[in-house]
Amino acid sequence: MGVFDIQSGQPVDPIESDVHVQREFVATVGVVGSEDWAHIAVQSVFVENGSGFEFRVGQYRFFGPDATRLINELAHYGQISGDFKPVGGA
């Protein structure tokens, strides 16, 4: 079984200097079909001069309708599992 880390935090690529992390945490995820685990950054970000708001999971970024659908699927999972705990808002 292996474990690897993908570091989060400050952008290292100058192209990413216009990215502003609004909220983040590091998730531990299992790799399907193996006993490997990874630690990946999960972030809500705002990109100036770009796509605006994005939701990032590791190296993948979601924005627009795809981000909305992903968030709705996560909310659905939270509701059916009983783990849904809204953050802020009504």
Secondary structure, DSSP 8 states (H G I E B T S, - for coil): --EEE---SS--SGGGGGEEEEEEEEEEEE-TTSS-EEEEEEEEEEETTTTEEEEEETTEEE-HHHHHHHHHHHHHHHHHHT-----S--
